[in-house]
Amino acid sequence: MIKPTGKVTINDIARLSGVSKKTVSRVINDSPKVRPATRARVQAVIEEHGYSPHPEARALALRKSYLVAMIYDNPSPQYIVNMQRGILDALEHSDLQLVIRPCDRGEEGYFGGIRKFIKQQRFFGAILPPSVSEDQELVDMIEESGCRYVRIASVIMDSPGNTVKTHDSEGAEKAAHHIADLGHQRIAHIRGPLSFRSSHERYRGFELGLREYGIRLDPGLVLEGGYTFETGFECARRLFDMDHPPTAVFTGNDEMATGVYQAARQAGIRVPEDISIVGYDDTPIASRIWPRLTTVRLPIRRMGQAAGELLLADPTETTQRYVSFTPELVVRESTAPPK
């Protein structure tokens, strides 16, 4: 007989099934240690009474939480928001919840802090956007702790079941072709931090794309930014102070591109009449500023969703093909032929 409150417990299911509480727990957690006939009997009782195990209790039995960690050190807030939304799309119909953990790979004690974070929370899994995804020592530690993971990276760094690839160099190559097609010759590049693999991949693709048009990327016009508005602004000011400033600039992301807009406005430089600007990522700001920003689109939200779906996939089913996203150029009003 069920309690008057109508709330069914695991003890009720065990009593009605004629088995121990431990056996019910094994059935709930799909343990192979239960005989088929016993499993069928317990499952029938569970379905009849609509029993649903409490997530915290089930997590304790599995020695795992119902939490997924997104660990990041990307300074672009819009990138992180879009990635977070994509992961939540994937987790929407599961019992899993998302925990956001920012970090700074250059900070002393970074690795120990993440190790403690992972071990204390006993995560179901972790999603690692760039550049955290490029830290092999961190990935090894997460794997050793028994936590599943998926990393998002611009190049292949892992097995197909653990990787979302973004082909950053191809997007930068398309940006170079567009700028060269417009007739620009004196072209600058504000790249991301050298500690980010995406910075190297976007630089490599941009340089290759210009070379295909017979244009050499002048090292004096290549500046290192930090994927932030402030560093884009400062780098642009240095470019505009030159005796022969560039007529076009390609930035490693949209955040830095908006910094270039601000520097151009302060210097009395018109976009695109005096300077053409191309960004990367196609975050919402790209279509909200004026003139609207020509940029390389990476479907960041879809990338986050793909990472979440990989994390939820059955690990016993071997994934042979990599999940990847090819960037595309979105031409708007921030680019034009040089004067």
Short mmCIF file of the C-alpha atoms (twelve columns), coordinates in Angstrom:
data_MODEL
# 
_entry.id   MODEL 
# 
loop_
_atom_site.group_PDB 
_atom_site.id 
_atom_site.type_symbol 
_atom_site.label_atom_id 
_atom_site.label_alt_id 
_atom_site.label_comp_id 
_atom_site.label_asym_id 
_atom_site.label_seq_id 
_atom_site.Cartn_x 
_atom_site.Cartn_y 
_atom_site.Cartn_z 
_atom_site.pdbx_PDB_model_num 
ATOM 1   C CA . MET A 1   0.000  0.000   0.000   1 
ATOM 2   C CA . ILE A 2   1.280  3.461   -0.940  1 
ATOM 3   C CA . LYS A 3   1.522  6.188   1.704   1 
ATOM 4   C CA . PRO A 4   -1.518 8.538   2.011   1 
ATOM 5   C CA . THR A 5   0.580  11.420  0.686   1 
ATOM 6   C CA . GLY A 6   0.704  9.640   -2.647  1 
ATOM 7   C CA . LYS A 7   4.432  10.238  -2.950  1 
ATOM 8   C CA . VAL A 8   6.108  7.050   -4.114  1 
ATOM 9   C CA . THR A 9   9.594  6.352   -2.771  1 
ATOM 10  C CA . ILE A 10  12.283 3.930   -3.805  1 
ATOM 11  C CA . ASN A 11  11.428 1.871   -0.692  1 
ATOM 12  C CA . ASP A 12  7.826  1.548   -1.936  1 
ATOM 13  C CA . ILE A 13  9.025  0.351   -5.335  1 
ATOM 14  C CA . ALA A 14  11.338 -2.194  -3.687  1 
ATOM 15  C CA . ARG A 15  8.541  -3.536  -1.447  1 
ATOM 16  C CA . LEU A 16  5.980  -3.762  -4.258  1 
ATOM 17  C CA . SER A 17  8.501  -5.463  -6.552  1 
ATOM 18  C CA . GLY A 18  9.670  -7.907  -3.904  1 
ATOM 19  C CA . VAL A 19  13.304 -6.875  -4.284  1 
ATOM 20  C CA . SER A 20  15.847 -4.853  -2.337  1 
ATOM 21  C CA . LYS A 21  16.298 -1.101  -2.552  1 
ATOM 22  C CA . LYS A 22  19.715 -1.745  -4.064  1 
ATOM 23  C CA . THR A 23  18.185 -3.785  -6.893  1 
ATOM 24  C CA . VAL A 24  15.731 -0.986  -7.683  1 
ATOM 25  C CA . SER A 25  18.658 1.444   -7.782  1 
ATOM 26  C CA . ARG A 26  20.490 -0.850  -10.204 1 
ATOM 27  C CA . VAL A 27  17.439 -1.001  -12.473 1 
ATOM 28  C CA . ILE A 28  17.115 2.794   -12.460 1 
ATOM 29  C CA . ASN A 29  20.797 3.202   -13.352 1 
ATOM 30  C CA . ASP A 30  20.765 0.481   -16.051 1 
ATOM 31  C CA . SER A 31  23.194 -1.773  -14.209 1 
ATOM 32  C CA . PRO A 32  23.922 -5.061  -16.035 1 
ATOM 33  C CA . LYS A 33  23.875 -6.882  -12.686 1 
ATOM 34  C CA . VAL A 34  20.072 -7.340  -12.743 1 
ATOM 35  C CA . ARG A 35  18.420 -10.391 -14.314 1 
ATOM 36  C CA . PRO A 36  16.074 -9.551  -17.237 1 
ATOM 37  C CA . ALA A 37  12.985 -10.959 -15.472 1 
ATOM 38  C CA . THR A 38  13.697 -8.952  -12.327 1 
ATOM 39  C CA . ARG A 39  14.390 -5.823  -14.341 1 
ATOM 40  C CA . ALA A 40  11.091 -6.168  -16.210 1 
ATOM 41  C CA . ARG A 41  9.151  -6.648  -12.938 1 
ATOM 42  C CA . VAL A 42  10.728 -3.599  -11.290 1 
ATOM 43  C CA . GLN A 43  10.235 -1.437  -14.374 1 
ATOM 44  C CA . ALA A 44  6.582  -2.432  -14.558 1 
ATOM 45  C CA . VAL A 45  6.048  -1.295  -10.960 1 
ATOM 46  C CA . ILE A 46  7.924  1.963   -11.621 1 
ATOM 47  C CA . GLU A 47  5.711  2.704   -14.635 1 
ATOM 48  C CA . GLU A 48  2.509  1.701   -12.844 1 
ATOM 49  C CA . HIS A 49  3.122  4.122   -9.983  1 
ATOM 50  C CA . GLY A 50  4.829  6.864   -11.987 1 
ATOM 51  C CA . TYR A 51  7.944  6.795   -9.843  1 
ATOM 52  C CA . SER A 52  10.709 9.232   -10.790 1 
ATOM 53  C CA . PRO A 53  13.975 9.129   -8.829  1 
ATOM 54  C CA . HIS A 54  15.125 12.405  -7.321  1 
ATOM 55  C CA . PRO A 55  18.025 13.711  -9.446  1 
ATOM 56  C CA . GLU A 56  20.243 14.379  -6.412  1 
ATOM 57  C CA . ALA A 57  19.711 10.893  -5.034  1 
ATOM 58  C CA . ARG A 58  20.407 9.323   -8.400  1 
ATOM 59  C CA . ALA A 59  23.513 11.443  -8.806  1 
ATOM 60  C CA . LEU A 60  24.748 10.269  -5.406  1 
ATOM 61  C CA . ALA A 61  24.267 6.658   -6.455  1 
ATOM 62  C CA . LEU A 62  26.189 7.250   -9.646  1 
ATOM 63  C CA . ARG A 63  28.783 9.349   -7.814  1 
ATOM 64  C CA . LYS A 64  28.110 12.010  -10.466 1 
ATOM 65  C CA . SER A 65  26.197 15.265  -10.326 1 
ATOM 66  C CA . TYR A 66  23.614 16.367  -12.861 1 
ATOM 67  C CA . LEU A 67  25.825 19.274  -13.800 1 
ATOM 68  C CA . VAL A 68  27.682 20.184  -16.974 1 
ATOM 69  C CA . ALA A 69  30.554 22.664  -16.735 1 
ATOM 70  C CA . MET A 70  31.452 25.202  -19.388 1 
ATOM 71  C CA . ILE A 71  35.002 26.307  -18.580 1 
ATOM 72  C CA . TYR A 72  36.225 29.277  -20.588 1 
ATOM 73  C CA . ASP A 73  38.825 32.027  -20.766 1 
ATOM 74  C CA . ASN A 74  37.485 33.786  -23.852 1 
ATOM 75  C CA . PRO A 75  37.269 37.553  -23.172 1 
ATOM 76  C CA . SER A 76  34.457 38.148  -25.699 1 
ATOM 77  C CA . PRO A 77  31.186 38.297  -23.706 1 
ATOM 78  C CA . GLN A 78  28.924 37.830  -26.732 1 
ATOM 79  C CA . TYR A 79  30.807 34.692  -27.770 1 
ATOM 80  C CA . ILE A 80  30.282 33.223  -24.311 1 
ATOM 81  C CA . VAL A 81  26.572 34.140  -24.218 1 
ATOM 82  C CA . ASN A 82  25.945 32.532  -27.613 1 
ATOM 83  C CA . MET A 83  27.932 29.420  -26.657 1 
ATOM 84  C CA . GLN A 84  26.001 29.139  -23.403 1 
ATOM 85  C CA . ARG A 85  22.654 29.390  -25.217 1 
ATOM 86  C CA . GLY A 86  23.658 26.642  -27.614 1 
ATOM 87  C CA . ILE A 87  24.657 24.278  -24.818 1 
ATOM 88  C CA . LEU A 88  21.359 24.990  -23.038 1 
ATOM 89  C CA . ASP A 89  19.526 24.146  -26.280 1 
ATOM 90  C CA . ALA A 90  21.127 20.700  -26.168 1 
ATOM 91  C CA . LEU A 91  20.425 20.152  -22.453 1 
ATOM 92  C CA . GLU A 92  16.831 21.434  -22.555 1 
ATOM 93  C CA . HIS A 93  15.083 18.047  -22.436 1 
ATOM 94  C CA . SER A 94  17.581 16.368  -20.110 1 
ATOM 95  C CA . ASP A 95  17.959 16.492  -16.326 1 
ATOM 96  C CA . LEU A 96  21.321 18.235  -16.690 1 
ATOM 97  C CA . GLN A 97  22.043 21.810  -15.647 1 
ATOM 98  C CA . LEU A 98  24.803 24.111  -16.895 1 
ATOM 99  C CA . VAL A 99  27.447 25.672  -14.648 1 
ATOM 100 C CA . ILE A 100 29.605 28.486  -16.049 1 
ATOM 101 C CA . ARG A 101 33.221 28.769  -14.868 1 
ATOM 102 C CA . PRO A 102 35.405 31.618  -16.179 1 
ATOM 103 C CA . CYS A 103 39.162 31.364  -15.741 1 
ATOM 104 C CA . ASP A 104 42.427 32.941  -16.830 1 
ATOM 105 C CA . ARG A 105 45.000 30.506  -18.188 1 
ATOM 106 C CA . GLY A 106 47.748 33.047  -17.542 1 
ATOM 107 C CA . GLU A 107 46.883 33.419  -13.864 1 
ATOM 108 C CA . GLU A 108 48.930 31.714  -11.170 1 
ATOM 109 C CA . GLY A 109 46.992 28.867  -9.599  1 
ATOM 110 C CA . TYR A 110 44.646 28.525  -12.592 1 
ATOM 111 C CA . PHE A 111 45.204 24.792  -13.021 1 
ATOM 112 C CA . GLY A 112 44.818 23.958  -9.325  1 
ATOM 113 C CA . GLY A 113 41.616 25.964  -9.140  1 
ATOM 114 C CA . ILE A 114 40.037 24.096  -12.040 1 
ATOM 115 C CA . ARG A 115 41.194 20.740  -10.643 1 
ATOM 116 C CA . LYS A 116 39.480 21.512  -7.322  1 
ATOM 117 C CA . PHE A 117 36.358 22.727  -9.141  1 
ATOM 118 C CA . ILE A 118 36.078 19.509  -11.180 1 
ATOM 119 C CA . LYS A 119 36.696 17.157  -8.257  1 
ATOM 120 C CA . GLN A 120 34.349 18.881  -5.830  1 
ATOM 121 C CA . GLN A 121 31.375 19.062  -8.191  1 
ATOM 122 C CA . ARG A 122 31.742 15.586  -9.737  1 
ATOM 123 C CA . PHE A 123 30.456 16.855  -13.084 1 
ATOM 124 C CA . PHE A 124 28.604 14.706  -15.566 1 
ATOM 125 C CA . GLY A 125 30.715 16.390  -18.242 1 
ATOM 126 C CA . ALA A 126 32.600 19.498  -19.298 1 
ATOM 127 C CA . ILE A 127 32.520 21.621  -22.443 1 
ATOM 128 C CA . LEU A 128 35.715 23.465  -23.295 1 
ATOM 129 C CA . PRO A 129 35.595 26.352  -25.803 1 
ATOM 130 C CA . PRO A 130 38.860 27.856  -27.074 1 
ATOM 131 C CA . SER A 131 41.407 28.524  -25.720 1 
ATOM 132 C CA . VAL A 132 40.766 26.266  -22.717 1 
ATOM 133 C CA . SER A 133 40.161 23.475  -25.233 1 
ATOM 134 C CA . GLU A 134 43.803 23.770  -26.325 1 
ATOM 135 C CA . ASP A 135 45.188 23.018  -22.847 1 
ATOM 136 C CA . GLN A 136 46.139 19.335  -23.074 1 
ATOM 137 C CA . GLU A 137 47.209 19.160  -19.429 1 
ATOM 138 C CA . LEU A 138 43.759 20.339  -18.390 1 
ATOM 139 C CA . VAL A 139 42.037 17.864  -20.710 1 
ATOM 140 C CA . ASP A 140 44.160 15.014  -19.313 1 
ATOM 141 C CA . MET A 141 43.229 15.990  -15.763 1 
ATOM 142 C CA . ILE A 142 39.511 16.109  -16.612 1 
ATOM 143 C CA . GLU A 143 39.713 12.697  -18.264 1 
ATOM 144 C CA . GLU A 144 41.603 11.187  -15.313 1 
ATOM 145 C CA . SER A 145 38.887 12.434  -12.966 1 
ATOM 146 C CA . GLY A 146 36.335 10.357  -14.871 1 
ATOM 147 C CA . CYS A 147 34.543 13.387  -16.276 1 
ATOM 148 C CA . ARG A 148 33.429 13.320  -19.904 1 
ATOM 149 C CA . TYR A 149 34.364 16.317  -22.036 1 
ATOM 150 C CA . VAL A 150 33.948 17.924  -25.455 1 
ATOM 151 C CA . ARG A 151 36.332 20.544  -26.768 1 
ATOM 152 C CA . ILE A 152 35.661 23.142  -29.431 1 
ATOM 153 C CA . ALA A 153 38.778 23.995  -31.409 1 
ATOM 154 C CA . SER A 154 39.942 25.473  -34.700 1 
ATOM 155 C CA . VAL A 155 41.965 22.323  -35.507 1 
ATOM 156 C CA . ILE A 156 41.633 18.609  -34.773 1 
ATOM 157 C CA . MET A 157 43.013 17.919  -31.301 1 
ATOM 158 C CA . ASP A 158 41.073 14.835  -30.193 1 
ATOM 159 C CA . SER A 159 38.849 11.964  -31.252 1 
ATOM 160 C CA . PRO A 160 35.609 12.647  -33.182 1 
ATOM 161 C CA . GLY A 161 33.430 11.991  -30.124 1 
ATOM 162 C CA . ASN A 162 35.227 14.712  -28.181 1 
ATOM 163 C CA . THR A 163 35.625 17.423  -30.818 1 
ATOM 164 C CA . VAL A 164 33.767 20.236  -32.547 1 
ATOM 165 C CA . LYS A 165 36.022 21.755  -35.227 1 
ATOM 166 C CA . THR A 166 35.592 25.321  -36.503 1 
ATOM 167 C CA . HIS A 167 37.937 25.697  -39.549 1 
ATOM 168 C CA . ASP A 168 38.995 29.219  -38.537 1 
ATOM 169 C CA . SER A 169 41.679 29.547  -41.216 1 
ATOM 170 C CA . GLU A 170 39.138 29.045  -44.013 1 
ATOM 171 C CA . GLY A 171 37.026 31.924  -42.733 1 
ATOM 172 C CA . ALA A 172 40.034 34.247  -42.563 1 
ATOM 173 C CA . GLU A 173 41.003 33.257  -46.100 1 
ATOM 174 C CA . LYS A 174 37.549 34.318  -47.315 1 
ATOM 175 C CA . ALA A 175 37.989 37.672  -45.571 1 
ATOM 176 C CA . ALA A 176 41.314 38.170  -47.373 1 
ATOM 177 C CA . HIS A 177 39.778 37.372  -50.752 1 
ATOM 178 C CA . HIS A 178 36.993 39.900  -50.184 1 
ATOM 179 C CA . ILE A 179 39.389 42.694  -49.213 1 
ATOM 180 C CA . ALA A 180 41.695 41.933  -52.136 1 
ATOM 181 C CA . ASP A 181 38.770 41.759  -54.587 1 
ATOM 182 C CA . LEU A 182 37.874 45.320  -53.590 1 
ATOM 183 C CA . GLY A 183 41.335 46.455  -54.669 1 
ATOM 184 C CA . HIS A 184 43.041 47.107  -51.324 1 
ATOM 185 C CA . GLN A 185 46.814 46.723  -51.152 1 
ATOM 186 C CA . ARG A 186 47.827 48.264  -47.820 1 
ATOM 187 C CA . ILE A 187 46.022 45.953  -45.440 1 
ATOM 188 C CA . ALA A 188 46.318 45.567  -41.653 1 
ATOM 189 C CA . HIS A 189 45.447 42.697  -39.373 1 
ATOM 190 C CA . ILE A 190 44.641 43.007  -35.668 1 
ATOM 191 C CA . ARG A 191 45.007 39.438  -34.485 1 
ATOM 192 C CA . GLY A 192 43.918 37.776  -31.261 1 
ATOM 193 C CA . PRO A 193 46.198 36.835  -28.355 1 
ATOM 194 C CA . LEU A 194 49.120 34.613  -29.300 1 
ATOM 195 C CA . SER A 195 48.046 32.173  -26.552 1 
ATOM 196 C CA . PHE A 196 44.914 31.361  -28.600 1 
ATOM 197 C CA . ARG A 197 45.204 28.793  -31.387 1 
ATOM 198 C CA . SER A 198 42.385 30.599  -33.202 1 
ATOM 199 C CA . SER A 199 44.619 33.677  -33.434 1 
ATOM 200 C CA . HIS A 200 47.272 31.673  -35.295 1 
ATOM 201 C CA . GLU A 201 44.734 29.941  -37.525 1 
ATOM 202 C CA . ARG A 202 43.024 33.196  -38.509 1 
ATOM 203 C CA . TYR A 203 46.372 34.874  -39.163 1 
ATOM 204 C CA . ARG A 204 47.515 31.919  -41.249 1 
ATOM 205 C CA . GLY A 205 44.334 31.851  -43.325 1 
ATOM 206 C CA . PHE A 206 44.378 35.619  -43.869 1 
ATOM 207 C CA . GLU A 207 48.021 35.635  -44.959 1 
ATOM 208 C CA . LEU A 208 47.400 32.718  -47.324 1 
ATOM 209 C CA . GLY A 209 44.320 34.384  -48.808 1 
ATOM 210 C CA . LEU A 210 46.231 37.593  -49.574 1 
ATOM 211 C CA . ARG A 211 49.157 35.653  -51.011 1 
ATOM 212 C CA . GLU A 212 46.797 34.031  -53.521 1 
ATOM 213 C CA . TYR A 213 46.207 37.564  -54.865 1 
ATOM 214 C CA . GLY A 214 49.910 38.360  -54.912 1 
ATOM 215 C CA . ILE A 215 49.642 40.594  -51.819 1 
ATOM 216 C CA . ARG A 216 52.213 40.364  -49.044 1 
ATOM 217 C CA . LEU A 217 50.935 41.015  -45.528 1 
ATOM 218 C CA . ASP A 218 53.264 43.681  -44.125 1 
ATOM 219 C CA . PRO A 219 54.509 42.551  -40.660 1 
ATOM 220 C CA . GLY A 220 54.431 46.199  -39.576 1 
ATOM 221 C CA . LEU A 221 50.668 46.209  -40.086 1 
ATOM 222 C CA . VAL A 222 50.054 43.102  -37.967 1 
ATOM 223 C CA . LEU A 223 49.265 43.966  -34.330 1 
ATOM 224 C CA . GLU A 224 48.335 41.701  -31.438 1 
ATOM 225 C CA . GLY A 225 45.070 42.465  -29.685 1 
ATOM 226 C CA . GLY A 226 43.253 40.681  -26.894 1 
ATOM 227 C CA . TYR A 227 39.888 39.854  -28.510 1 
ATOM 228 C CA . THR A 228 38.434 42.862  -26.636 1 
ATOM 229 C CA . PHE A 229 36.954 46.234  -27.646 1 
ATOM 230 C CA . GLU A 230 39.725 48.079  -25.780 1 
ATOM 231 C CA . THR A 231 42.588 46.303  -27.543 1 
ATOM 232 C CA . GLY A 232 40.928 46.791  -30.930 1 
ATOM 233 C CA . PHE A 233 40.668 50.509  -30.173 1 
ATOM 234 C CA . GLU A 234 44.306 50.833  -29.085 1 
ATOM 235 C CA . CYS A 235 45.662 48.858  -32.039 1 
ATOM 236 C CA . ALA A 236 43.587 50.936  -34.464 1 
ATOM 237 C CA . ARG A 237 44.900 54.173  -32.971 1 
ATOM 238 C CA . ARG A 238 48.446 52.969  -33.660 1 
ATOM 239 C CA . LEU A 239 47.529 52.120  -37.245 1 
ATOM 240 C CA . PHE A 240 45.826 55.464  -37.871 1 
ATOM 241 C CA . ASP A 241 48.826 57.372  -36.437 1 
ATOM 242 C CA . MET A 242 51.127 55.917  -39.112 1 
ATOM 243 C CA . ASP A 243 52.433 58.094  -41.926 1 
ATOM 244 C CA . HIS A 244 50.814 55.700  -44.391 1 
ATOM 245 C CA . PRO A 245 47.836 54.114  -42.619 1 
ATOM 246 C CA . PRO A 246 46.120 51.051  -44.091 1 
ATOM 247 C CA . THR A 247 43.021 51.320  -46.241 1 
ATOM 248 C CA . ALA A 248 41.569 48.085  -44.850 1 
ATOM 249 C CA . VAL A 249 41.829 46.155  -41.582 1 
ATOM 250 C CA . PHE A 250 40.814 42.615  -40.703 1 
ATOM 251 C CA . THR A 251 40.271 41.980  -37.004 1 
ATOM 252 C CA . GLY A 252 40.371 38.622  -35.232 1 
ATOM 253 C CA . ASN A 253 36.848 39.087  -33.874 1 
ATOM 254 C CA . ASP A 254 33.908 41.519  -33.882 1 
ATOM 255 C CA . GLU A 255 34.715 42.908  -30.440 1 
ATOM 256 C CA . MET A 256 38.011 44.297  -31.724 1 
ATOM 257 C CA . ALA A 257 36.323 45.517  -34.910 1 
ATOM 258 C CA . THR A 258 33.985 47.723  -32.866 1 
ATOM 259 C CA . GLY A 259 37.078 49.164  -31.196 1 
ATOM 260 C CA . VAL A 260 38.402 50.063  -34.651 1 
ATOM 261 C CA . TYR A 261 35.109 51.852  -35.390 1 
ATOM 262 C CA . GLN A 262 35.533 53.977  -32.259 1 
ATOM 263 C CA . ALA A 263 39.154 54.845  -33.075 1 
ATOM 264 C CA . ALA A 264 38.181 55.773  -36.636 1 
ATOM 265 C CA . ARG A 265 35.384 58.046  -35.409 1 
ATOM 266 C CA . GLN A 266 37.718 59.834  -33.007 1 
ATOM 267 C CA . ALA A 267 40.326 60.306  -35.742 1 
ATOM 268 C CA . GLY A 268 37.795 61.634  -38.248 1 
ATOM 269 C CA . ILE A 269 38.258 58.587  -40.479 1 
ATOM 270 C CA . ARG A 270 35.151 57.463  -42.364 1 
ATOM 271 C CA . VAL A 271 33.976 53.846  -42.662 1 
ATOM 272 C CA . PRO A 272 34.122 52.552  -45.389 1 
ATOM 273 C CA . GLU A 273 35.202 55.597  -47.451 1 
ATOM 274 C CA . ASP A 274 38.605 55.897  -45.747 1 
ATOM 275 C CA . ILE A 275 38.953 52.510  -44.047 1 
ATOM 276 C CA . SER A 276 37.288 49.159  -44.735 1 
ATOM 277 C CA . ILE A 277 36.771 46.920  -41.702 1 
ATOM 278 C CA . VAL A 278 36.154 43.167  -41.581 1 
ATOM 279 C CA . GLY A 279 35.490 41.279  -38.342 1 
ATOM 280 C CA . TYR A 280 35.086 37.651  -37.334 1 
ATOM 281 C CA . ASP A 281 32.291 35.625  -35.597 1 
ATOM 282 C CA . ASP A 282 29.206 37.623  -36.730 1 
ATOM 283 C CA . THR A 283 28.021 38.323  -33.207 1 
ATOM 284 C CA . PRO A 284 24.830 40.457  -32.895 1 
ATOM 285 C CA . ILE A 285 26.819 43.686  -32.610 1 
ATOM 286 C CA . ALA A 286 27.964 43.256  -36.226 1 
ATOM 287 C CA . SER A 287 24.503 44.040  -37.588 1 
ATOM 288 C CA . ARG A 288 23.621 46.668  -34.950 1 
ATOM 289 C CA . ILE A 289 26.417 49.187  -35.525 1 
ATOM 290 C CA . TRP A 290 26.474 51.525  -38.520 1 
ATOM 291 C CA . PRO A 291 27.695 50.974  -41.083 1 
ATOM 292 C CA . ARG A 292 26.925 47.337  -40.454 1 
ATOM 293 C CA . LEU A 293 30.039 45.204  -40.151 1 
ATOM 294 C CA . THR A 294 31.276 42.864  -42.860 1 
ATOM 295 C CA . THR A 295 32.399 39.797  -40.948 1 
ATOM 296 C CA . VAL A 296 33.042 36.062  -41.027 1 
ATOM 297 C CA . ARG A 297 30.155 34.120  -39.561 1 
ATOM 298 C CA . LEU A 298 30.740 31.264  -37.170 1 
ATOM 299 C CA . PRO A 299 27.464 29.761  -35.893 1 
ATOM 300 C CA . ILE A 300 28.553 29.936  -32.250 1 
ATOM 301 C CA . ARG A 301 25.188 28.959  -30.801 1 
ATOM 302 C CA . ARG A 302 24.976 25.920  -33.078 1 
ATOM 303 C CA . MET A 303 28.546 25.018  -32.119 1 
ATOM 304 C CA . GLY A 304 27.570 25.050  -28.441 1 
ATOM 305 C CA . GLN A 305 24.520 22.923  -29.172 1 
ATOM 306 C CA . ALA A 306 26.634 20.417  -31.106 1 
ATOM 307 C CA . ALA A 307 29.070 20.199  -28.195 1 
ATOM 308 C CA . GLY A 308 26.198 19.563  -25.779 1 
ATOM 309 C CA . GLU A 309 24.750 16.866  -28.028 1 
ATOM 310 C CA . LEU A 310 28.131 15.128  -28.249 1 
ATOM 311 C CA . LEU A 311 28.341 15.153  -24.473 1 
ATOM 312 C CA . LEU A 312 24.889 13.565  -24.201 1 
ATOM 313 C CA . ALA A 313 25.593 10.931  -26.867 1 
ATOM 314 C CA . ASP A 314 26.030 7.288   -25.883 1 
ATOM 315 C CA . PRO A 315 29.811 6.848   -25.393 1 
ATOM 316 C CA . THR A 316 29.546 3.188   -26.414 1 
ATOM 317 C CA . GLU A 317 28.516 4.239   -29.916 1 
ATOM 318 C CA . THR A 318 31.749 5.051   -31.698 1 
ATOM 319 C CA . THR A 319 31.578 8.331   -33.601 1 
ATOM 320 C CA . GLN A 320 33.622 8.119   -36.803 1 
ATOM 321 C CA . ARG A 321 32.967 11.566  -38.259 1 
ATOM 322 C CA . TYR A 322 34.015 14.885  -36.810 1 
ATOM 323 C CA . VAL A 323 31.368 17.525  -36.146 1 
ATOM 324 C CA . SER A 324 32.611 20.649  -37.896 1 
ATOM 325 C CA . PHE A 325 31.414 24.097  -38.925 1 
ATOM 326 C CA . THR A 326 32.721 25.974  -41.964 1 
ATOM 327 C CA . PRO A 327 32.714 29.779  -41.622 1 
ATOM 328 C CA . GLU A 328 31.074 31.968  -44.253 1 
ATOM 329 C CA . LEU A 329 31.658 35.589  -45.220 1 
ATOM 330 C CA . VAL A 330 28.805 38.039  -44.579 1 
ATOM 331 C CA . VAL A 331 29.278 41.206  -46.667 1 
ATOM 332 C CA . ARG A 332 27.732 44.388  -45.280 1 
ATOM 333 C CA . GLU A 333 28.402 48.105  -45.536 1 
ATOM 334 C CA . SER A 334 31.752 48.412  -43.710 1 
ATOM 335 C CA . THR A 335 33.810 47.483  -46.778 1 
ATOM 336 C CA . ALA A 336 34.289 49.305  -50.106 1 
ATOM 337 C CA . PRO A 337 37.008 49.867  -52.725 1 
ATOM 338 C CA . PRO A 338 39.843 52.194  -51.593 1 
ATOM 339 C CA . LYS A 339 39.657 55.847  -52.625 1 
# 
